[in-house]
């Protein structure tokens, strides 16, 4: 179900832990699987759980608890807006509304062309740089204004 390259990466994650603690690599293994497939289907989560000799429900609990994991297909560009209190106080709600209007979708939705998914996220540890969003779980865009959002979207299109 996963490429040999991804399996090698998961084995490298497993090697970081004691032999009898393979399940400790679950977060890294799910990240690698999602990176290859784009999202985590129930079957893919079960596959990862089997690789780690752990109950599928335990891996599913991890995948559904953290907002970095996607258990449904997402667009090529997933934008996660932090709406916790510090970001909200600095204008995150307005940024979210601007993104909704510009993309024509709400939180938890994907544009018809499959290019953008908009999500609402929990604190990402960048309160001093608020408001902010995370692009595809890896790139932070901080000190957002409507103009900076428009420039970001133009660059991604």
Secondary structure by P-SEA (a helix, b strand, c coil): cccaaaaaaaaaaaacccccccccaaaaaaaaaaaaaccccaaaaaaaaaaacccaaaaaaaaaacccccccccccbbbbbbccaaaaaacaaaaaaaaaaaaccccccccccccbbbbbbccccccccccccccccccccccccaaaaaaaaaaac
